[in-house]
Amino acid sequence: MDQDSLFGSDGQALDADGTRARVRALRKEIEHHTYLYYAKDAPEISDAAFDSLMRELRELEQAHPELIDPTSPTQRVGGYVGEQFSPVRHAVRMYSLDNAMGLEELDEWLARTVEAIGHPVPFCCELKIDGSSIALTYEAGVLTKAATRGDGTTGEDVTVNMRTVRDIPLRLRDAGIEGLVDPDASIEVRGEVYMPKRSFESLNAAAAAQGRQGFANPRNAAAGSLRQKDPTVTQGRDLSTFLYAIADDAPVRAESQWDLLKWLGDCGFHVNPDVKRCDTPEEVHRFCEEVADRRDSLPYGIDGVVVKVDSFAIQREMGFTARAPRWAIAYKFPPEEKTTVLRDISVQVGRTGAITPVAELDPVRVDGSVVARATLHNLDEVHRKDVRVGDTIIVRKAGDVIPEVLGPVLSLRPEGAIPWEMPAMCPSCGSPLVREDGEAAFRCVSIDCPAQATERLIHWASRGAMDIDGMGEEIVARLVESGRLTDVADYYSLSEYDLATLETGRTNKEGEPVHLGSTIAAKLIASIEASKARPFGRVLFGLGIRHVGKTTGAQIAAAYPSMDALMRASEEDLAAIDGVGGIIAKSIRAFLETPDNREVIHRLGVLGVRMEDVRTEGEDVPQTLAGITFVLTGSLVESGMTRDEAGSRLKAMGAKVSGSVSKKTGYVIAGEAAGSKYDKAVALGVPVLSEADLLRLLETGSLEAAGIA
């Protein structure tokens, strides 16, 4: 310990009481400066001075472990807890918001709301942060629980990770506690965890340097960082928060949303300063327009403005619909469109030989991330949009994720620009490209095409297939070039030495090649080992059989739960599987009858990859849901399943899965952003299950065991 830390400000040695007092003073001072830095963006001292305070506190606590407190600033990263990611039931349901998809819809909602209330009311307008929802529980002013939104009723415990986020107070400030009716009350406050744009770019740049695939957007990066099993990873991701709500306003001396935001700030939370109390609908309209004009200049992503009736009393009178509060709405910005120059159209060879034209663009920032490439899908699409090399084109994010080329700005087309045509030969192997009747895609049909082999290897490791975390395109390409990887079975023969000594294609300052290194190699080997246990349906998807997607793979595995059983199935047997049919069945049989493919499948089994589902061949799934009709709506966020995959698993238990709700429907399963099917179920009195209910049902095998019936 630093000798100076043994003495107080008067130079006298610290006794036990003096040490305790010094620790308390240091904690209070550090919490004050943390609040100024993270919540107010107004630091008073230098980073070096702050580090010095932290160092002294850490040394005192190490010398006197009996003084360590869980709310100390030194304890933001603790050990693992068994409850991490376990279910947490929210004190009050976290509702979704209804959306206004344009200013006209917003104005209509404002007019209806004022009419329903019977007199003009103030509205509180806040930026709609593009992040991940979070709920924080404080007992007697101390953080005790943090949970994701989940299905709105039940989330996941991410307390350990949220403690690492610097702008979250571990203990409420005195000014906030004074604003509580009962200082010992339990409260659940809510907000958004987000990743600043600059941090998102740095994270993806680091991933690219290591040959890993980055996140699609800052929202996904925030959500993914929040669910890391190692809290030190979360701590290094530079997450921030904005708090803006409370589950129950009764414990707080606040009569409006405006008052609540002030109280949250008093507590030490980071509250977005870009908020406005508007007295008229016209002011709300102007605020939304003004925010839309400057959204690009903000250091974080937003996708709209949330408008709330300000008064809590009126909010309580207005109440909720089945899925959203009547007193609030989210005005969603239209997809952001940018112009850039189309420098070239390249072609990409997929794992099935399909040739995809890709727009190579001058990099442009769209909705928080830089876009340099965008798919053009196929030749027909290129001609329909009439985009040509050299054009100034309009780009946006389809679904806020996938870059999409809308078309050219014809007035800026350069002279001499000519329509683009598909090349005659495969750019990878030089084989002729063919286009079968009725298909939009051109294909390379050469079985020796190296690009197809690489794409199949990338596909096997992808998140939807075997999910080998960290095995990005660059690392796969290097493994192929070095001869370490030729087919998917080779993944399971790689050693840590093979990966650690892999050259990355970069050099250090001395001009020597940079290798992947032992740390990344160890993580990759662990991820490869973990992939052996993926469900059999994902193995089928990962093999890259033409026409077999993730959903179809799950359907096939439900009917033929082992590779041995599938190998014996005839084309007619396969065609009879719900959702398969003749074309897919023919493709499966052709794949399984190819000697090279059979050899790879055999090696995968020998090397430990799972080649059967939990039930074995000949064992029937109990038909506990026979005669019951289910309807699925919304997104299944927590499980990662598609609705088709969930439907296939329900069907395997005897259920019928329908696309529409009627009085004969047994249950509606409502995921996030459930739509009109949810509303119809409520109107008809059909029982509605959450995603958590669905997961319990699939795990236990019956409605009774899941506690539903």
ZADRENVO-410293 format. One line per 5 residues: number of its first residue (from 1); their letters; for each residue x, y, z of C-alpha. Coordinates in Angstrom, 3 decimals. Example, Ala and Ser with C-alpha at 12.3 -4.5 7.8 and 13.67 -1.06 7.14 Angstrom:
<pts>
1 = as = 12.300 -4.500 7.800; 13.670 -1.060 7.140 $
</pts>
This chain:
<pts>
1 = mdqds = 0.000 0.000 0.000; 1.127 3.542 -0.746; 2.683 4.958 2.470; 0.677 8.191 2.130; -2.568 6.202 2.399 $
6 = lfgsd = -1.694 5.307 6.025; -2.073 8.918 7.126; -4.957 11.361 7.312; -4.982 14.898 5.988; -3.227 16.101 9.173 $
11 = gqald = -0.344 13.664 8.620; -1.280 11.502 11.657; -1.462 7.720 11.294; -4.993 6.464 10.743; -6.451 4.409 13.586 $
16 = adgtr = -9.327 1.964 12.999; -11.970 4.682 13.278; -9.900 7.039 11.175; -9.499 4.398 8.453; -13.236 3.788 8.426 $
21 = arvra = -13.911 7.516 8.169; -11.345 7.912 5.376; -12.919 5.031 3.420; -16.364 6.605 3.790; -15.029 9.988 2.658 $
26 = lrkei = -13.252 8.486 -0.353; -16.357 6.586 -1.418; -18.490 9.682 -1.153; -16.004 11.785 -3.115; -15.589 9.125 -5.838 $
31 = ehhty = -19.380 8.719 -6.149; -19.707 12.491 -6.472; -17.153 12.694 -9.277; -18.591 9.609 -10.997; -21.990 11.311 -10.973 $
36 = lyyak = -20.566 14.518 -12.438; -18.623 12.648 -15.127; -21.195 10.093 -16.279; -24.577 11.571 -15.382; -23.889 15.272 -15.839 $
41 = dapei = -21.045 15.223 -18.405; -19.392 17.900 -16.259; -16.204 16.525 -14.609; -14.488 18.681 -12.012; -11.193 16.795 -11.690 $
46 = sdaaf = -8.752 15.158 -14.100; -8.752 11.451 -14.879; -5.425 11.130 -13.093; -6.838 12.697 -9.928; -9.856 10.395 -10.071 $
51 = dslmr = -7.590 7.357 -10.543; -5.561 8.450 -7.510; -8.698 8.488 -5.338; -9.700 5.050 -6.584; -6.219 3.681 -5.971 $
56 = elrel = -6.194 4.939 -2.380; -9.644 3.459 -1.702; -8.694 0.122 -3.223; -5.506 -0.067 -1.152; -7.336 0.766 2.079 $
61 = eqahp = -9.962 -1.892 1.377; -7.279 -4.471 0.586; -5.560 -3.694 3.878; -8.882 -3.746 5.778; -11.153 -6.311 4.042 $
66 = elidp = -13.700 -5.966 6.861; -14.512 -2.497 5.465; -15.385 -3.741 1.947; -19.003 -2.948 1.058; -20.900 -4.207 -2.027 $
71 = tsptq = -21.847 -0.626 -2.908; -18.225 0.562 -2.874; -17.010 1.972 -6.236; -14.284 -0.679 -6.198; -16.844 -3.494 -6.276 $
76 = rvggy = -18.462 -2.806 -9.648; -17.085 -6.071 -11.026; -17.793 -8.924 -8.655; -17.717 -12.672 -8.991; -20.166 -14.780 -10.923 $
81 = vgeqf = -23.517 -15.532 -9.349; -25.647 -18.595 -9.924; -28.718 -16.488 -10.684; -27.104 -14.780 -13.644; -29.591 -14.784 -16.547 $
86 = spvrh = -32.221 -16.520 -14.409; -35.845 -15.304 -14.741; -36.840 -12.105 -12.943; -40.487 -11.120 -12.681; -41.004 -7.370 -13.013 $
91 = avrmy = -42.855 -5.541 -10.240; -45.230 -4.190 -12.892; -45.460 -5.316 -16.507; -43.194 -3.458 -18.938; -45.601 -2.508 -21.706 $
96 = sldna = -44.768 -1.857 -25.322; -45.678 1.455 -26.928; -48.036 2.007 -29.809; -46.283 3.566 -32.806; -47.081 6.576 -34.936 $
101 = mglee = -45.353 5.935 -38.259; -45.543 9.526 -39.435; -46.336 13.019 -38.224; -49.897 12.690 -39.506; -50.503 9.629 -37.304 $
106 = ldewl = -48.895 11.440 -34.369; -51.176 14.455 -34.850; -54.209 12.151 -34.976; -53.181 10.520 -31.683; -52.620 13.898 -30.045 $
111 = artve = -56.057 15.102 -31.168; -57.766 11.900 -29.927; -55.975 12.135 -26.589; -56.944 15.750 -25.939; -60.512 14.947 -26.945 $
116 = aighp = -60.648 11.937 -24.599; -59.324 13.981 -21.665; -61.714 16.817 -22.410; -59.266 19.687 -22.097; -55.729 20.671 -23.184 $
121 = vpfcc = -52.907 18.945 -21.262; -49.106 19.228 -21.234; -47.097 16.475 -22.913; -43.579 15.345 -22.024; -41.440 14.571 -25.091 $
126 = elkid = -38.327 12.407 -24.794; -35.912 10.936 -27.332; -36.543 7.280 -28.160; -33.127 5.770 -27.481; -32.057 2.936 -29.776 $
131 = gssia = -30.864 0.532 -27.109; -31.956 -2.305 -24.836; -34.568 -1.872 -22.095; -33.522 -2.407 -18.499; -35.262 -2.473 -15.113 $
136 = ltyea = -33.306 -1.679 -11.913; -34.555 -2.513 -8.424; -33.340 -0.578 -5.375; -34.026 -1.603 -1.789; -33.527 1.154 0.767 $
141 = gvltk = -31.558 3.051 -1.863; -29.175 0.189 -2.778; -29.112 -1.571 -6.162; -30.225 -5.178 -5.629; -31.437 -6.370 -9.032 $
146 = aatrg = -31.158 -5.544 -12.732; -33.254 -7.309 -15.357; -33.812 -7.171 -19.099; -37.285 -6.447 -20.471; -37.829 -10.041 -21.640 $
151 = dgttg = -41.455 -10.580 -22.605; -42.574 -7.589 -20.548; -43.587 -9.680 -17.551; -40.413 -11.689 -16.970; -36.858 -10.684 -17.871 $
156 = edvtv = -33.371 -12.046 -17.256; -31.144 -11.283 -14.289; -28.195 -9.178 -15.497; -27.359 -7.606 -12.121; -23.674 -8.551 -12.207 $
161 = nmrtv = -23.191 -6.987 -15.619; -25.191 -3.832 -14.926; -23.038 -3.139 -11.856; -20.143 -2.582 -14.279; -21.948 0.238 -16.142 $
166 = rdipl = -20.404 3.387 -14.739; -23.403 5.720 -14.886; -25.592 3.357 -12.823; -25.440 4.387 -9.137; -24.904 1.430 -6.800 $
171 = rlrda = -26.535 3.564 -4.115; -29.018 6.397 -4.702; -27.802 9.898 -3.900; -29.173 11.557 -0.771; -31.193 14.071 -2.816 $
176 = giegl = -33.013 11.199 -4.506; -33.711 9.304 -1.286; -35.196 12.511 0.142; -37.670 12.434 -2.744; -39.079 9.074 -1.607 $
181 = vdpda = -42.146 8.879 0.623; -40.401 6.037 2.486; -36.550 6.001 2.294; -36.603 2.197 2.804; -39.068 1.584 -0.019 $
186 = sievr = -38.410 -0.882 -2.830; -38.532 0.804 -6.240; -38.063 -0.412 -9.800; -36.803 2.232 -12.218; -36.547 1.725 -15.945 $
191 = gevym = -34.614 2.995 -18.902; -32.429 2.100 -21.821; -28.890 0.726 -22.051; -27.145 1.972 -25.183; -23.749 2.038 -26.829 $
196 = pkrsf = -22.465 5.405 -28.094; -21.802 5.554 -31.823; -18.063 6.073 -31.388; -17.781 3.085 -29.037; -19.745 0.937 -31.488 $
201 = eslna = -17.341 1.792 -34.296; -14.325 1.019 -32.081; -15.840 -2.323 -31.025; -16.469 -3.400 -34.610; -13.033 -2.203 -35.725 $
206 = aaaaq = -11.447 -4.341 -32.994; -13.558 -7.325 -34.066; -12.471 -6.893 -37.686; -8.823 -6.712 -36.631; -9.233 -10.077 -34.892 $
211 = grqgf = -11.080 -11.619 -37.825; -14.413 -11.665 -35.991; -17.768 -10.470 -37.235; -18.973 -7.283 -35.584; -22.454 -6.258 -34.490 $
216 = anprn = -25.035 -5.134 -37.033; -25.930 -1.936 -35.151; -25.405 -0.224 -31.767; -28.683 -1.617 -30.411; -27.560 -5.212 -30.979 $
221 = aaags = -24.150 -4.356 -29.562; -25.723 -3.016 -26.356; -28.004 -6.041 -25.940; -25.185 -8.484 -26.671; -22.804 -6.731 -24.283 $
226 = lrqkd = -25.401 -6.814 -21.525; -25.721 -10.621 -21.728; -22.029 -11.497 -21.514; -21.279 -14.328 -19.092; -18.061 -12.568 -18.101 $
231 = ptvtq = -18.885 -9.172 -16.513; -15.406 -7.846 -17.291; -16.360 -8.072 -20.988; -19.437 -5.949 -20.313; -17.296 -3.488 -18.368 $
236 = grdls = -15.005 -3.040 -21.362; -17.835 -2.329 -23.802; -18.435 1.335 -22.816; -22.179 1.064 -22.213; -24.249 4.013 -21.046 $
241 = tflya = -27.818 4.450 -19.869; -30.697 6.884 -19.850; -33.325 6.339 -17.137; -36.844 7.675 -17.699; -39.525 5.617 -15.910 $
246 = iadda = -40.609 3.944 -12.690; -42.762 0.841 -12.320; -44.944 2.443 -9.639; -44.907 6.190 -8.971; -46.565 5.882 -5.520 $
251 = pvrae = -43.258 5.788 -3.545; -41.996 8.985 -5.242; -42.904 12.589 -4.478; -43.566 13.335 -8.139; -46.833 14.253 -9.801 $
256 = sqwdl = -45.725 14.153 -13.425; -43.247 12.672 -15.856; -41.375 15.977 -15.794; -41.076 15.735 -11.985; -39.975 12.099 -12.249 $
261 = lkwlg = -37.131 12.939 -14.639; -35.870 15.555 -12.208; -36.057 13.050 -9.332; -34.156 10.417 -11.358; -31.427 12.995 -11.907 $
266 = dcgfh = -31.349 13.735 -8.173; -30.882 10.010 -7.543; -27.708 10.023 -9.638; -29.077 8.447 -12.801; -28.078 9.590 -16.270 $
271 = vnpdv = -31.170 11.386 -17.578; -31.309 12.562 -21.167; -31.221 16.375 -21.175; -32.939 16.480 -24.582; -36.475 16.493 -23.187 $
276 = krcdt = -39.238 19.063 -23.551; -42.528 19.772 -21.801; -44.952 20.866 -24.500; -48.212 22.658 -23.684; -49.872 22.080 -27.068 $
281 = peevh = -49.943 19.404 -29.795; -48.388 21.958 -32.123; -45.328 22.217 -29.853; -45.041 18.416 -29.805; -45.133 18.355 -33.606 $
286 = rfcee = -42.402 20.989 -33.867; -40.175 19.211 -31.331; -40.387 15.948 -33.300; -39.483 17.710 -36.548; -36.582 19.527 -34.902 $
291 = vadrr = -35.164 16.312 -33.391; -35.459 14.482 -36.712; -33.371 17.201 -38.382; -30.453 16.812 -35.950; -30.527 13.103 -35.095 $
296 = dslpy = -27.272 12.525 -37.023; -25.392 14.940 -34.772; -26.256 13.051 -31.583; -23.506 10.809 -30.133; -25.999 7.935 -29.689 $
301 = gidgv = -28.687 6.380 -31.859; -32.368 7.317 -31.682; -35.249 6.079 -33.785; -37.988 8.471 -32.767; -39.587 10.528 -30.007 $
306 = vvkvd = -41.712 9.203 -27.136; -44.652 11.463 -26.308; -46.365 11.050 -22.920; -49.217 12.791 -21.165; -47.245 14.553 -18.438 $
311 = sfaiq = -49.639 14.227 -15.464; -49.483 10.946 -13.532; -53.070 11.453 -12.349; -54.328 11.663 -15.927; -52.144 8.713 -16.927 $
316 = remgf = -53.872 6.611 -14.266; -57.290 7.710 -15.523; -56.428 6.789 -19.133; -54.954 3.398 -18.256; -53.750 0.737 -20.695 $
321 = tarap = -54.915 -1.343 -23.596; -53.993 -5.025 -23.588; -50.497 -4.217 -24.844; -49.698 -0.504 -24.424; -50.454 2.598 -22.348 $
326 = rwaia = -53.148 4.864 -23.781; -51.278 7.915 -22.507; -48.072 7.486 -24.547; -47.005 6.895 -28.129; -43.724 6.438 -29.984 $
331 = ykfpp = -43.342 8.636 -33.040; -41.017 6.593 -35.273; -38.731 8.356 -37.701; -38.945 7.160 -41.285; -35.923 5.034 -42.324 $
336 = eektt = -32.907 7.281 -42.777; -31.868 7.620 -46.405; -28.439 8.749 -47.586; -26.800 9.231 -50.958; -23.419 7.862 -51.934 $
341 = vlrdi = -21.556 6.782 -55.053; -21.742 3.249 -56.455; -18.084 2.556 -57.297; -18.463 -1.007 -58.529; -20.735 -4.041 -58.632 $
346 = svqvg = -18.896 -7.162 -57.525; -20.245 -10.693 -57.399; -20.223 -12.986 -54.385; -20.304 -16.776 -54.609; -22.541 -18.360 -51.972 $
351 = rtgai = -22.265 -21.771 -50.340; -24.771 -23.274 -52.824; -23.085 -21.641 -55.822; -25.607 -18.803 -56.090; -24.046 -15.637 -57.507 $
356 = tpvae = -25.092 -12.430 -55.770; -24.289 -8.963 -57.147; -23.013 -6.638 -54.410; -22.899 -2.843 -54.534; -19.477 -1.469 -53.552 $
361 = ldpvr = -20.098 2.008 -52.167; -18.259 5.055 -50.976; -18.655 4.505 -47.200; -21.602 6.422 -45.745; -23.081 6.514 -42.233 $
366 = vdgsv = -26.691 5.308 -42.133; -28.636 4.933 -38.881; -25.565 4.838 -36.679; -23.245 2.548 -38.660; -21.022 2.910 -41.718 $
371 = varat = -22.266 1.203 -44.881; -19.753 0.317 -47.605; -21.487 -2.670 -49.263; -25.079 -3.640 -49.966; -26.609 -6.652 -51.653 $
376 = lhnld = -28.357 -6.170 -54.992; -29.904 -9.665 -54.756; -29.876 -10.749 -58.418; -29.562 -9.542 -61.999; -33.292 -8.870 -62.354 $
381 = evhrk = -33.185 -6.600 -59.329; -30.185 -4.680 -60.703; -32.070 -4.095 -63.960; -35.349 -3.235 -62.212; -33.653 -0.543 -60.133 $
386 = dvrvg = -31.437 0.444 -63.076; -28.365 1.080 -60.949; -25.087 1.509 -62.813; -21.467 1.850 -61.789; -20.733 5.533 -61.163 $
391 = dtiiv = -24.306 6.362 -60.165; -25.128 8.410 -57.118; -27.530 6.102 -55.327; -29.920 6.269 -52.371; -29.191 3.876 -49.486 $
396 = rkagd = -31.154 3.024 -46.353; -31.281 0.267 -43.731; -34.020 -2.271 -44.444; -35.548 -3.088 -41.072; -32.903 -0.813 -39.490 $
401 = vipev = -30.298 -3.548 -40.075; -29.647 -4.621 -43.675; -28.261 -1.994 -46.089; -30.578 -1.580 -49.065; -30.073 0.264 -52.354 $
406 = lgpvl = -33.284 2.075 -53.275; -32.197 3.343 -56.674; -30.154 5.945 -58.547; -30.410 9.718 -58.603; -30.864 9.904 -62.365 $
411 = slrpe = -30.088 13.619 -62.558; -26.564 12.855 -61.283; -25.863 9.863 -63.558; -22.432 10.224 -65.193; -22.246 10.293 -68.965 $
416 = gaipw = -21.528 6.908 -70.486; -22.809 4.792 -67.566; -23.949 1.450 -68.986; -26.336 -1.221 -67.647; -24.628 -3.919 -65.598 $
421 = empam = -24.625 -7.541 -66.739; -23.742 -10.760 -64.923; -20.268 -12.086 -65.817; -20.179 -15.291 -67.849; -17.658 -17.045 -65.601 $
426 = cpscg = -17.412 -17.711 -61.863; -14.944 -15.200 -60.358; -13.600 -17.889 -58.025; -13.012 -20.926 -60.251; -13.620 -19.702 -63.814 $
431 = splvr = -16.450 -22.184 -64.486; -19.409 -21.040 -66.631; -22.374 -19.588 -64.739; -25.806 -21.070 -65.447; -29.334 -19.892 -64.779 $
436 = edgea = -31.961 -22.581 -64.485; -35.470 -21.995 -65.803; -37.688 -20.313 -63.249; -34.811 -19.200 -61.018; -33.701 -15.639 -60.409 $
441 = afrcv = -30.147 -16.576 -59.433; -27.180 -17.483 -61.588; -25.081 -20.341 -60.184; -21.636 -21.821 -60.370; -22.200 -25.582 -60.572 $
446 = sidcp = -18.561 -26.624 -60.173; -18.091 -28.936 -57.154; -14.466 -27.784 -56.940; -15.292 -24.078 -56.569; -13.142 -22.801 -53.656 $
451 = aqate = -15.457 -19.871 -52.927; -18.355 -22.240 -52.266; -16.203 -24.305 -49.935; -15.213 -21.204 -47.945; -18.798 -19.984 -47.764 $
456 = rlihw = -19.929 -23.400 -46.506; -17.287 -23.237 -43.778; -18.385 -19.721 -42.790; -22.019 -20.845 -42.792; -21.288 -23.819 -40.504 $
461 = asrga = -19.722 -21.504 -37.902; -22.435 -18.827 -38.171; -24.702 -17.846 -35.297; -27.818 -19.493 -36.728; -26.024 -22.780 -37.424 $
466 = mdidg = -23.310 -24.160 -35.101; -22.545 -20.772 -33.543; -18.756 -21.021 -33.204; -18.280 -17.675 -31.502; -15.323 -15.680 -32.862 $
471 = mgeei = -14.879 -17.782 -36.005; -15.344 -14.904 -38.436; -14.872 -14.728 -42.180; -11.268 -13.511 -42.011; -10.113 -16.322 -39.721 $
476 = varlv = -11.908 -18.926 -41.853; -10.284 -17.539 -45.003; -6.835 -17.694 -43.354; -7.416 -21.264 -42.190; -8.406 -22.260 -45.730 $
481 = esgrl = -5.389 -20.500 -47.263; -3.041 -22.216 -44.809; -4.484 -25.662 -45.569; -5.734 -26.183 -42.018; -9.396 -26.212 -43.068 $
486 = tdvad = -10.963 -27.889 -46.110; -14.363 -29.093 -44.883; -16.559 -28.571 -41.812; -15.257 -31.693 -40.032; -11.780 -30.144 -39.994 $
491 = yysls = -12.968 -27.614 -37.386; -12.973 -30.417 -34.819; -9.395 -31.474 -35.559; -7.934 -27.996 -35.057; -5.557 -27.635 -32.138 $
496 = eydla = -4.920 -24.563 -30.038; -1.439 -24.450 -31.605; -2.961 -24.451 -35.133; -4.995 -21.376 -34.274; -2.432 -19.545 -32.129 $
501 = tletg = 0.183 -19.708 -34.916; -2.231 -18.670 -37.668; -0.963 -15.566 -39.474; -3.500 -12.743 -39.557; -2.117 -11.099 -42.687 $
506 = rtnke = -0.839 -8.120 -40.706; 2.667 -7.224 -39.575; 4.075 -5.517 -36.496; 6.380 -2.488 -36.416; 9.367 -4.686 -37.180 $
511 = gepvh = 7.653 -6.076 -40.270; 7.130 -9.501 -38.707; 3.830 -11.358 -39.235; 1.228 -11.027 -36.479; -0.257 -14.323 -35.325 $
516 = lgsti = -3.701 -14.932 -33.864; -2.228 -15.668 -30.434; -2.975 -18.055 -27.589; -5.753 -16.034 -25.932; -7.989 -15.925 -29.014 $
521 = aakli = -7.013 -19.495 -29.894; -8.123 -20.797 -26.483; -11.495 -19.052 -26.787; -12.028 -20.441 -30.277; -11.208 -23.993 -29.191 $
526 = asiea = -13.696 -23.682 -26.316; -16.355 -22.393 -28.715; -15.657 -25.195 -31.215; -16.016 -27.739 -28.412; -19.302 -26.164 -27.284 $
531 = skarp = -20.689 -26.340 -30.835; -20.618 -30.151 -30.710; -23.733 -30.077 -28.540; -25.912 -28.000 -30.881; -29.333 -29.541 -31.688 $
536 = fgrvl = -29.486 -31.958 -34.601; -31.699 -29.571 -36.584; -28.931 -26.958 -36.525; -26.433 -29.569 -37.737; -28.686 -30.182 -40.747 $
541 = fglgi = -28.909 -26.449 -41.389; -25.162 -26.026 -40.916; -24.342 -28.680 -43.517; -25.549 -26.264 -46.190; -28.024 -28.582 -47.941 $
546 = rhvgk = -29.700 -26.563 -50.641; -33.187 -25.315 -49.673; -32.749 -26.469 -46.034; -32.978 -23.422 -43.805; -33.000 -23.295 -40.017 $
551 = ttgaq = -36.738 -23.902 -39.758; -36.687 -26.777 -42.247; -33.743 -28.334 -40.411; -35.767 -28.321 -37.183; -38.784 -29.842 -38.974 $
556 = iaaay = -36.659 -32.646 -40.435; -35.056 -33.339 -37.053; -38.497 -33.540 -35.450; -39.491 -36.246 -37.959; -36.113 -38.036 -38.147 $
561 = psmda = -34.264 -37.361 -34.890; -30.980 -39.044 -35.844; -28.631 -39.038 -38.812; -28.984 -42.819 -39.123; -32.765 -42.509 -39.420 $
566 = lmras = -32.466 -39.673 -41.911; -30.009 -41.607 -44.064; -32.584 -44.397 -44.413; -35.507 -42.067 -45.253; -36.657 -42.186 -48.868 $
571 = eedla = -37.396 -39.145 -51.000; -41.110 -39.891 -50.578; -40.734 -40.116 -46.790; -38.990 -36.763 -46.681; -41.513 -35.100 -48.979 $
576 = aidgv = -44.268 -36.083 -46.540; -42.736 -33.989 -43.728; -44.805 -30.890 -43.031; -43.055 -27.925 -44.686; -40.666 -29.992 -46.833 $
581 = ggiia = -42.213 -31.186 -50.095; -40.761 -32.702 -53.273; -38.087 -30.153 -54.236; -36.476 -30.033 -50.789; -36.739 -33.811 -50.393 $
586 = ksira = -34.909 -34.331 -53.688; -32.170 -31.895 -52.592; -31.723 -33.706 -49.252; -31.444 -37.130 -50.854; -28.965 -35.842 -53.439 $
591 = fletp = -26.813 -34.366 -50.687; -26.901 -37.488 -48.510; -26.122 -39.812 -51.430; -22.954 -37.921 -52.392; -19.964 -40.000 -51.153 $
596 = dnrev = -17.888 -36.945 -50.152; -20.757 -35.588 -48.065; -21.310 -38.960 -46.365; -17.613 -39.080 -45.496; -17.760 -35.598 -43.893 $
601 = ihrlg = -20.901 -36.556 -41.919; -19.183 -39.735 -40.703; -16.118 -37.783 -39.554; -18.303 -35.231 -37.753; -19.913 -38.037 -35.767 $
606 = vlgvr = -16.566 -39.642 -34.933; -15.225 -36.271 -33.766; -18.123 -35.833 -31.333; -20.635 -33.613 -33.135; -24.180 -34.418 -32.042 $
611 = medvr = -25.908 -36.553 -34.689; -29.206 -37.185 -32.952; -31.773 -35.279 -30.951; -32.573 -35.865 -27.315; -35.085 -38.540 -28.227 $
616 = teged = -33.634 -41.483 -30.096; -34.864 -43.196 -33.192; -38.075 -45.089 -32.616; -39.017 -43.090 -29.525; -42.168 -41.095 -30.121 $
621 = vpqtl = -42.662 -37.634 -28.649; -45.662 -37.817 -26.265; -48.593 -36.155 -28.019; -49.544 -34.083 -24.979; -50.833 -31.184 -27.112 $
626 = agitf = -52.990 -33.257 -29.471; -56.152 -31.415 -30.486; -54.967 -28.012 -29.222; -54.527 -25.127 -31.664; -51.813 -22.542 -31.071 $
631 = vltgs = -51.215 -19.199 -32.807; -47.836 -17.453 -32.543; -47.419 -13.687 -32.885; -44.572 -11.243 -32.283; -40.838 -11.942 -32.018 $
636 = lvesg = -39.404 -14.648 -29.757; -36.499 -12.557 -28.502; -35.275 -14.436 -25.445; -35.094 -17.936 -26.979; -33.799 -16.856 -30.390 $
641 = mtrde = -36.280 -19.198 -32.095; -38.269 -18.161 -35.119; -42.028 -18.625 -34.933; -41.707 -21.460 -37.466; -39.191 -23.255 -35.255 $
646 = agsrl = -41.411 -22.882 -32.203; -44.384 -24.050 -34.256; -42.481 -27.142 -35.413; -41.697 -28.091 -31.820; -45.334 -27.652 -30.826 $
651 = kamga = -46.428 -29.777 -33.786; -44.019 -32.525 -32.721; -46.036 -32.684 -29.478; -49.276 -33.082 -31.404; -50.447 -29.472 -31.544 $
656 = kvsgs = -51.966 -27.736 -34.511; -50.390 -24.368 -35.351; -52.583 -21.848 -37.155; -51.932 -18.466 -38.673; -55.195 -16.879 -37.536 $
661 = vskkt = -57.068 -16.473 -34.255; -60.620 -17.737 -33.802; -62.864 -18.892 -30.963; -61.501 -22.410 -31.557; -57.907 -21.302 -30.841 $
666 = gyvia = -56.571 -22.901 -27.688; -53.742 -20.479 -26.906; -52.037 -17.471 -28.456; -48.293 -17.201 -27.757; -47.328 -13.523 -27.795 $
671 = geaag = -43.709 -12.503 -28.238; -42.282 -9.000 -28.319; -44.170 -6.461 -30.469; -47.194 -8.757 -30.758; -49.723 -7.349 -33.200 $
676 = skydk = -53.369 -7.649 -34.144; -53.525 -11.385 -33.343; -52.851 -10.522 -29.713; -55.619 -7.915 -29.711; -58.049 -10.372 -31.307 $
681 = avalg = -57.172 -13.052 -28.735; -57.951 -10.637 -25.901; -61.220 -9.620 -27.569; -62.283 -13.277 -27.992; -61.114 -14.339 -24.548 $
686 = vpvls = -58.475 -16.724 -25.901; -55.742 -17.410 -23.300; -52.487 -15.589 -24.075; -49.126 -17.135 -23.164; -45.789 -15.337 -22.902 $
691 = eadll = -42.523 -16.532 -24.395; -41.507 -17.676 -20.911; -44.666 -19.838 -20.811; -43.746 -21.311 -24.201; -40.239 -22.220 -23.050 $
696 = rllet = -41.589 -23.924 -19.917; -44.089 -25.832 -22.066; -41.401 -27.043 -24.458; -39.117 -27.975 -21.576; -41.676 -29.818 -19.441 $
701 = gslea = -43.669 -31.379 -22.285; -47.203 -30.596 -21.088; -49.481 -27.721 -20.167; -49.975 -29.123 -16.673; -46.264 -29.516 -15.938 $
706 = agia = -45.650 -25.989 -17.224; -48.271 -24.635 -14.816; -50.497 -23.384 -17.641; -53.540 -25.664 -17.597 $
</pts>
